[in-house]
Amino acid sequence: MPQTWLAFEAMRALRPHWDDREAWVARVDELQRADGYRLVAAFDDDEDAGEEAVAVAGFRLGHNLAWGRFIYVDDLSTLAAARGRGHGEALLGWIFEEAQRLGCDEVHLDSGTVPERWAAHRLYHRVGMNISSHHFVRRVAPT
């Protein structure tokens, strides 16, 4: 049985609009996992840290004509108090190894361009990721 709830607070650092733990767990376990979404998390060794994750990555396996077989990182998030301690880098390292194990050609992620994401961008460059394209979006659902 998944222990998805352990990743909730770490994920909220990136996705604060999810304020209901039960609704988030249901979405991940009932909807997103069915589409191949997986979670991997990092935990603090500090005895006072509790049992919840301090960092989390949500990702999925895919394949297309442009990228071949790939892992796409939908979410990579670390609690503010745990940033700068290597948790995000460790999660990306695990994902790179998982991509190799699964026979992937590439690992992809998108990241916002706001200043609050610049530290994350430095991490992505440090682990060998490059900016390869612009991502365009158009909302089609009613507002």
C-alpha positions in Angstrom: 0.0 0.0 0.0 1.5 3.4 -1.0 2.5 5.8 1.8 1.7 8.8 -0.4 0.7 10.9 2.5 4.3 11.1 3.7 5.1 13.3 0.7 2.3 15.8 1.1 4.0 18.6 2.9 7.1 18.4 0.7 5.0 18.6 -2.4 3.0 21.5 -1.0 6.2 23.6 -1.1 5.9 23.5 -4.9 2.1 23.0 -5.3 0.6 25.1 -2.5 -2.9 25.1 -4.1 -3.2 21.5 -2.8 -4.3 22.2 0.8 -6.3 19.0 1.4 -4.0 16.1 2.2 -6.7 13.5 1.6 -7.8 15.0 -1.8 -4.1 15.1 -2.9 -3.4 11.5 -1.9 -6.6 10.4 -3.7 -5.6 12.2 -6.8 -2.1 10.8 -6.8 -3.1 7.2 -5.9 -6.3 6.9 -7.9 -5.7 9.0 -10.9 -2.1 9.8 -11.5 -0.6 6.4 -10.5 -3.0 4.8 -13.1 -1.2 6.9 -15.7 2.2 5.7 -14.5 3.0 8.6 -12.1 5.5 7.5 -9.4 6.8 9.2 -6.3 10.3 9.0 -4.8 11.1 10.9 -1.6 14.0 11.9 0.6 13.8 11.8 4.4 15.9 13.7 7.0 18.1 11.6 9.3 17.5 14.1 12.1 15.6 12.3 15.0 13.4 15.4 15.4 12.4 15.6 11.7 9.4 13.2 12.0 8.5 10.6 9.5 7.4 12.8 6.6 9.5 13.4 3.5 11.6 16.6 3.3 11.8 16.3 -0.5 9.8 14.6 -3.2 9.9 13.9 -6.9 6.9 12.9 -9.0 7.7 11.4 -12.4 6.5 9.2 -15.2 7.9 7.0 -18.0 7.0 8.0 -21.5 8.0 7.7 -25.1 7.6 9.9 -28.1 9.2 10.6 -31.5 11.1 13.7 -30.3 12.7 12.2 -27.2 12.6 8.4 -27.6 12.0 6.6 -24.2 12.2 9.1 -21.4 11.4 10.0 -17.8 9.5 13.2 -17.3 9.8 14.8 -13.9 6.5 16.5 -13.2 7.3 17.7 -9.7 10.6 18.2 -7.7 10.1 19.9 -4.4 11.9 20.4 -1.1 10.6 21.9 2.1 12.1 25.3 2.6 13.8 24.4 5.8 15.6 21.4 4.1 16.8 23.2 1.0 20.5 23.4 0.3 21.2 20.0 1.9 21.4 17.9 -1.2 18.0 16.3 -1.1 16.9 17.5 -4.6 20.3 16.5 -6.1 20.0 13.0 -4.5 16.5 12.6 -5.9 17.6 13.6 -9.4 20.5 11.2 -9.1 18.1 8.4 -8.3 15.9 9.3 -11.2 18.9 9.3 -13.6 19.8 5.8 -12.4 16.2 4.7 -12.7 16.1 6.1 -16.3 19.2 4.1 -17.2 17.7 0.9 -15.6 14.5 1.4 -17.6 16.4 1.9 -20.8 15.6 5.6 -21.3 17.3 7.9 -23.6 16.7 11.1 -21.6 15.3 12.7 -18.5 13.1 15.9 -18.9 11.5 18.5 -16.7 10.1 21.9 -17.1 10.7 24.7 -14.6 9.1 28.1 -14.2 11.2 31.1 -15.0 10.4 33.2 -11.9 13.3 34.2 -9.6 12.0 31.8 -6.9 13.1 28.9 -9.2 16.6 30.2 -10.0 18.2 28.1 -7.2 16.5 25.0 -8.7 17.8 26.0 -12.2 21.4 26.1 -10.8 20.9 22.6 -9.5 19.6 21.3 -12.8 22.7 22.8 -14.6 25.0 21.4 -11.9 23.7 17.8 -12.5 24.2 18.1 -16.2 20.7 19.2 -17.4 20.5 21.8 -20.2 17.8 24.2 -21.4 16.8 22.6 -24.7 13.5 24.3 -25.7 10.8 26.8 -24.8 7.6 25.4 -23.5 4.4 27.0 -24.8 1.0 26.6 -23.3 -2.5 27.9 -24.0 -5.3 27.4 -21.5 -8.5 26.0 -23.2 -10.6 25.2 -20.1 -13.1 27.9 -19.0 -11.8 30.1 -16.2 
